[in-house]
């Protein structure tokens, strides 16, 4: 799946703790997400969310479903981009 269209981009600088809090409270199944950590990134639609564990459908035959636990990688997260399902906003969290 390609990145959904959006009309508005919101940029925020946040701490690691605020990023985890945002992920917990605002990110849900069906949302599009990009998580950049270290030299890697995961992007796609959230297939399932259980606590801090996310399963992301990359819509890529090579990668398929990718899973991560935000608690395990939060120290290395550089940026999170989030487009809620049925929204025209892209929220970008740059982690300080």
SEFI-514239 format. One record per residue (C-alpha): residue in three letters; x, y, z. Coordinates in steps of 0.25 Angstrom, whole numbers, plus 5000, padded with zeros to 4 digits. Example, Ala and Ser with C-alpha at 12.3 -4.5 7.8 and 13.67 -1.06 7.14 Angstrom:
<nodes>
Ala504949825031/Ser505549965029/
</nodes>
This chain:
<nodes>
Unk500050005000/Unk500550144996/Unk500550255007/Unk499050305008/Unk498750445003/Unk498750555013/Unk498450705012/Unk499150755025/Unk500450715031/Unk500750745046/Unk502150735052/Unk502450715066/Unk503750705074/Unk503550605086/Unk504250525096/Unk504450375095/Unk503350365107/Unk502350455099/Unk502550375086/Unk502250245094/Unk501050315100/Unk500550365086/Unk500750225080/Unk499950165092/Unk498750265091/Unk498650315077/Unk499150195068/Unk498150095064/Unk497949975055/Unk497650015041/Unk498550145042/Unk499750165033/Unk501050175040/Unk502550195037/Unk503550175049/Unk504950205046/Unk505950145056/Unk507450135055/Unk507750105040/Unk506450035038/Unk504950075036/Unk503650005036/Unk502450065028/Unk501050015025/Unk499649995031/Unk499549945045/Unk498949805044/Unk498849785059/Unk499249855072/Unk499349785085/Unk499949875096/Unk501349915091/Unk501449815080/Unk501049855066/Unk500849765054/Unk501049845041/Unk500549805027/Unk501649865018/Unk500949825005/Unk502249775000/Unk502349624996/Unk503849615001/Unk503549675015/Unk502049635017/Unk501649665031/Unk502749725040/Unk502549725055/Unk503249815066/Unk503049845080/Unk503149995082/Unk503749975097/Unk504849895091/Unk505250005080/Unk504850135086/Unk506250175090/Unk506650165075/Unk505350235069/Unk505750355061/Unk504350385055/Unk502950335055/Unk502050385043/Unk500550345046/Unk499350365037/Unk498050325044/Unk497050235036/Unk496050325030/Unk496850455033/Unk497450555024/Unk498550595034/Unk499950535035/Unk500650555048/Unk502150545049/Unk502850525063/Unk504250555063/Unk504850495075/Unk505850575083/
</nodes>
